[in-house]
Amino acid sequence: MKYSLSISKSFVLASVFLISYIGALAQDGALLYGKNCAQCHGANLNGGNAASLVDGIWQFGAEDGYQFRNIKFGIAHLGMPSYESTLIDDEIRAIMQYMKDQANKVGAEKPPLAKELETLDYDINVEIFAEGLEVPWAIDFIDENTALITERPGRLRVVKNGKLQAEPVNNTPKVLNEGQGGLLDVAIDPDYENNDWIYLAYSHEIEGSGGESRPPAMTRIVRGKIQNNTWTNQEVLFEAPHEMYRTTRHHYGCRIVFDPWGYLYFTIGDRGAGYQAQDVTLPNGKVHRIHKDGSIPENNPFMAEENAMKSLYSLGNRNIQGMAIHPETGQLWATEHGPMGGDELNLILAGKNYGWETITYGKNYNGSIITDETHKPGMEQPALYWKPSIAVCGLDFYRGDLFKKWKNKLLVGALKYEEVRLLSLEKDRVMHQEVIVKGQGRVRDVSTGPDGAIYVVLNKPGTVIRLTPKNK
């Protein structure tokens, strides 16, 4: 009995201490802000030499993790210093809580979606194409009047004649909706008019695997057809050996594209095991190439290498979530998430090694060094890297006629920075980049529609917007 009372007393004392500690931190947040931040962001947080912190706009990442790292490690190229050596982590969190409390006090809200945008070449009309979606991930078009949109929790949605259909497609594959996993990419066969094939990428879980609390999972590629709003005729095109599945819940990839010669390319992220991206016997951290029926091309670059996965096309890729084929050259381009810093744009070539995690321009999210190496013989350099990371996601070459000045330019989406960037390429060089969409939401995908409009898939809000040039 005395033992129980002693435990209870200790618990009460610990709780009182914790409450006092949290209260002290809350008070310190205002003092710490005044000492470290007010000179630039204003005593009332409403801006000065730097942006307001109570207007609902976060240019460099709205989520807590982004804000924490921005304070701790700074944004050097914009003149924001790092506080890694002057503030402990709890003090940074206290400042963040103070900012959040002040924003709530003044009723700060993210501004509504813009109706117009201005770029160097065009003034743009913005309209909502679909809304009320739950973590939309990808969009592709069956024809000018029909679009398919994936929702990460596992739904395939149809937009018909400009209207989002109430019922998702029935009987789509079961997905592991956990962490970064779920229903990912959707791609329409280039010869859809003759064969009706639709391709899906998703996180596939091994069911009944010994009662594990976290069953292993891996990216899987299937194709099927939609008849009477039901997924039918499914064929599995790629499923890794189950012993290669992992219990992690992030870095699945995945994009699907087709080149002019009929090859199908898809990506699998490193699944949180960067060292495996260099292992040709494993599927993760790679780009894969197959025929549209799932068979392996005889000229794949690792066919002759003993024990290598025969579907491999490139290796050393951390987590590719943007991939596109150049409309004129047929070249494969990809955007790849770096760690903290080092997002990459790469021209993907057969058999090449893109370095992860042996070389990188980034470092771990806690600031520790992954490697000091940024170059190594036999490993490719990116065509462009972003440091700090903008969290690249979604990629397409503009192929329409509405924005004639942007023909064959590259549209790059960004999650963290909530951007679409327009990149001008000259062969394998990036000549210029411009932000054409900013602050509308986390950009998950960007695509040229058959009507020549640009479609941007947003998370937070779960919306797809349609961009067209304003009539002069």
Secondary structure, 3 states (H helix, E strand, C coil): CHHHHHHHHHHHHHHHHHHHHHHHHHHHHHHHHHHHCHHHHCCCCCCCCCCCCCCCCCCCCCCHHHHHHHHHHCEHHHCECCCCCCCCHHHHHHHHHHHHHHHHHCCCCCCCCCCEEECCCCEEEEEEEECCCCCEEEEEEEECCEEEEEECCCEEEEEECCEECCCCCECCCCCCCCCCCCEEEEEECCCHHHHCCEEEEEEEECCCCCCCCCCCEEEEEEEEEEECCEEEEEEEEECCCHHHCECCCCCCCCCEEECCCCCEEEEECCCCCHHHHHCCCCCCCEEEEECCCCCCCCCCCCCCCCCCCCCEEEECCCCEEEEEECCCCCCEEEEECCCECCEEEEEECCCCECCCCCCCCCECCCCCCCCCCCCCCCCCCCCEEECCCCCEEEEEECCCCCCHHHCCCEEEEECCCCEEEEEEEECCEEEEEEEEEECCCEEEEEEECCCCCEEEEEECCCEEEEEEECCC
